[in-house]
Amino acid sequence: MQQRSGARELGLAVASLAALSRFVEGAPLPAVTALIVLVAISGSARLRGERNPERWRLDRLILPGLAAFAAVGIARLVDPVPWLAGVFAGSWLVVAWVASIEADPPRALSDGSHARPVAARLGALGLAFGAFAAVGGLIPGILPGGGRQPEIATSLLALALLVVAGSLAGARIAAVRPHTAGRVVAAFCQYAIVLAPTGIAVWVMGLPRLFGPALLLLATYLATSLRESDEPLGSNVRRLEEVAVLVLAGLAVVALGLLTRQW
């Protein structure tokens, strides 16, 4: 009960800061975003009883950090009235939820497996999409149709944020099962290798609105589906069918996004 109460209080604090950050402009914004993410991470660590940073279980802090990042970015994509209130309420619920599931103790201290693996996987994929969308709010002009063409440096920064967000979500899913720190780092790097070309493709095609985040989410899910499968791809007919459906869905997203851009 104390953990749940603490998670709700943490969610309230992060959601309030994210809503207020909607009115921050210019150079202070990156520092404010980093501060809010740090509040979510450190608060989640304290819920787990990890007061010293050197004792933090970093895999257990990915979801709260992504939730805070998504809250700040999405708050900048909506009009203050009346939609900011909805972002505030949604951020409160999401941050409290992920903080509570990550506060649950591991099943076995020796391997670090998660007590609620399904919730952790769903949270990682959902927050990956939120983080992808949030990049458009944090970096002015990066969304197609924003009125001006972003500079190369700005586009590279956006690409880096997209790849890091997706790779962190993938690493969290990899850490649901028994793992070591080295395996989590390896998973992060492998997901980055997959998502970087997808991010470049999204930027080159200039997909409007949420088509880019949707395509990146499909790529993230496809990568996790293949990497985290216990069976070889060639001998798993169901997995092959799922991959085929996801590829077709990705092509449909690209086609619809390009048509929408032309309209």
C-alpha positions in Angstrom: 0.0 0.0 0.0 2.9 2.4 0.8 4.4 1.7 -2.6 1.1 2.4 -4.4 0.6 5.6 -2.5 4.2 6.6 -3.3 3.7 5.8 -7.0 0.6 8.0 -7.1 2.4 10.9 -5.5 5.3 10.5 -7.9 2.9 10.4 -10.8 1.3 13.6 -9.5 4.6 15.4 -9.3 5.8 14.3 -12.7 2.5 15.1 -14.4 2.4 18.6 -12.8 6.0 19.4 -13.9 5.2 18.1 -17.4 2.1 20.3 -17.7 4.0 23.3 -16.5 6.9 22.6 -18.9 4.4 23.3 -21.7 5.0 27.0 -21.2 8.8 26.7 -21.2 10.4 27.8 -24.5 13.9 28.1 -25.9 17.2 27.0 -24.4 15.9 26.0 -20.9 13.6 23.3 -22.4 16.3 20.5 -22.6 17.4 21.1 -19.0 13.8 21.1 -17.8 13.0 17.9 -19.7 16.1 16.2 -18.2 15.1 17.4 -14.7 11.6 15.9 -15.0 13.0 12.6 -16.3 15.5 12.6 -13.4 12.6 13.2 -10.9 10.7 10.2 -12.3 13.8 8.0 -12.3 15.0 8.9 -8.8 11.5 8.7 -7.4 11.1 5.2 -8.8 14.4 4.2 -7.3 13.4 5.4 -3.9 10.2 3.4 -4.1 12.3 0.4 -4.5 14.4 1.4 -1.5 17.5 2.3 -3.7 18.5 5.6 -2.2 22.1 5.7 -3.5 22.5 6.1 -7.3 25.2 3.4 -7.4 22.6 0.9 -6.2 20.0 1.8 -8.8 18.7 -1.1 -11.0 18.8 0.8 -14.3 16.6 -1.7 -16.1 13.8 -1.0 -13.6 14.0 2.8 -14.2 13.6 2.7 -18.0 9.8 2.8 -18.0 9.4 5.7 -15.5 12.0 7.7 -17.5 10.2 7.1 -20.8 6.9 8.0 -19.2 8.2 11.3 -18.0 9.9 12.1 -21.4 6.6 11.2 -23.2 4.6 13.4 -20.9 6.8 16.5 -21.5 6.8 16.1 -25.3 3.1 15.3 -25.7 2.1 18.2 -23.5 3.7 20.4 -26.1 1.8 18.9 -29.0 -1.6 19.9 -27.7 -3.4 23.2 -27.1 -3.3 24.3 -23.4 -7.1 24.6 -23.3 -8.6 22.1 -22.9 -6.3 19.3 -23.9 -3.5 20.0 -21.4 -5.7 18.8 -18.6 -6.2 15.5 -20.4 -2.4 15.1 -20.8 -2.0 15.9 -17.1 -4.4 13.2 -16.0 -3.1 10.6 -18.4 0.5 11.3 -17.4 -0.4 11.0 -13.8 -2.0 7.6 -14.3 0.8 6.2 -16.6 3.7 7.4 -14.4 2.0 6.0 -11.3 1.3 2.7 -13.0 4.8 2.1 -14.4 6.4 3.2 -11.1 4.2 0.7 -9.2 4.9 -2.3 -11.4 8.7 -1.5 -11.4 8.6 -1.3 -7.6 7.5 -4.9 -7.4 10.4 -7.1 -6.2 12.1 -9.4 -8.8 11.0 -13.0 -8.7 14.6 -14.1 -8.1 17.4 -11.8 -7.0 19.9 -14.0 -8.8 18.4 -13.5 -12.3 16.4 -10.3 -12.0 13.3 -11.6 -13.8 10.2 -9.5 -13.6 7.2 -10.4 -11.4 4.8 -8.8 -13.9 6.3 -9.5 -17.4 3.2 -8.9 -19.4 2.6 -5.5 -17.8 6.3 -4.5 -18.4 6.2 -5.5 -22.1 2.9 -3.7 -22.7 4.2 -0.6 -20.8 7.5 -0.6 -22.8 5.7 -0.8 -26.2 3.1 1.8 -25.2 5.7 4.2 -23.9 7.9 3.7 -26.9 5.0 5.1 -29.1 4.5 8.0 -26.6 8.2 8.8 -26.7 8.3 8.7 -30.5 5.4 11.1 -30.7 7.0 13.3 -27.9 10.1 14.0 -30.0 7.9 16.1 -32.4 6.8 18.3 -29.4 10.3 18.7 -28.0 12.1 19.6 -31.3 10.4 22.5 -33.1 9.9 22.1 -36.8 10.7 18.4 -36.9 7.1 17.3 -37.7 6.2 17.5 -41.4 4.0 20.4 -42.2 5.4 22.4 -39.3 6.0 25.4 -41.5 9.7 25.3 -41.9 12.3 22.8 -42.9 14.4 21.6 -39.9 18.2 21.9 -40.1 20.4 18.8 -40.5 21.6 19.0 -36.9 18.1 19.2 -35.6 17.1 16.2 -37.7 20.0 14.2 -36.4 19.1 15.0 -32.8 15.5 13.9 -33.4 16.8 10.7 -35.0 19.0 10.0 -32.1 16.1 10.5 -29.6 13.9 8.2 -31.6 16.5 5.5 -31.7 17.4 5.8 -28.0 13.7 5.7 -27.0 13.0 2.6 -29.0 16.2 0.9 -28.0 15.4 1.5 -24.3 12.0 0.1 -24.7 13.5 -3.0 -26.4 16.1 -3.3 -23.7 13.4 -3.2 -21.0 11.5 -6.0 -22.7 14.8 -8.0 -23.0 15.3 -7.5 -19.2 11.9 -9.0 -18.3 13.5 -12.4 -18.4 16.6 -13.6 -16.5 19.4 -11.3 -17.6 22.7 -9.7 -16.8 23.7 -6.1 -17.3 25.9 -7.1 -20.3 22.9 -8.7 -22.0 20.7 -5.6 -21.5 23.4 -3.4 -23.0 23.8 -5.8 -25.9 20.0 -5.8 -26.5 20.0 -2.0 -26.5 22.7 -1.9 -29.2 21.0 -4.5 -31.3 17.7 -2.6 -31.2 19.5 0.6 -32.1 21.0 -1.1 -35.2 17.5 -2.1 -36.3 15.7 1.2 -35.5 18.3 3.6 -36.9 17.5 2.7 -40.6 13.7 2.9 -39.8 14.2 6.4 -38.3 16.1 7.5 -41.3 13.4 6.2 -43.6 10.7 8.0 -41.6 12.7 11.3 -41.9 13.3 10.9 -45.7 9.7 10.0 -46.4 8.4 12.9 -44.3 5.4 10.9 -43.0 2.9 13.3 -41.4 1.3 13.4 -38.0 1.5 10.1 -36.1 2.4 7.9 -39.1 6.1 8.1 -38.3 5.7 7.0 -34.7 3.3 4.2 -35.8 5.9 2.9 -38.2 8.6 3.1 -35.6 6.4 1.2 -33.2 5.8 -1.5 -35.7 9.6 -1.8 -36.2 10.2 -2.0 -32.5 7.5 -4.7 -32.0 8.8 -6.7 -34.9 12.4 -6.5 -33.6 11.2 -7.6 -30.1 9.1 -10.4 -31.5 12.1 -11.8 -33.4 14.8 -11.3 -30.8 12.9 -12.4 -27.7 11.4 -15.5 -29.3 12.5 -18.8 -27.8 12.1 -20.7 -31.0 14.1 -20.3 -34.3 12.2 -18.2 -36.8 12.3 -20.9 -39.5 10.6 -23.5 -37.4 7.9 -21.2 -36.0 5.1 -20.9 -38.6 3.0 -18.7 -36.3 5.9 -16.3 -35.9 6.4 -16.2 -39.7 2.8 -15.4 -40.2 3.0 -12.6 -37.6 6.1 -11.1 -39.3 4.3 -11.1 -42.6 1.3 -9.4 -41.2 3.5 -6.7 -39.5 5.4 -6.1 -42.7 2.1 -5.6 -44.6 0.9 -3.3 -41.8 4.1 -1.3 -42.1 3.7 -1.0 -45.9 0.1 0.1 -45.4 1.2 2.8 -42.9 3.8 4.1 -45.3 1.3 4.2 -48.2 -1.4 5.9 -46.2 1.1 8.4 -44.8 2.3 9.3 -48.2 -1.2 9.7 -49.5 -2.1 11.9 -46.6 0.9 14.1 -47.2 -0.1 14.6 -50.8 -3.6 15.6 -49.8 
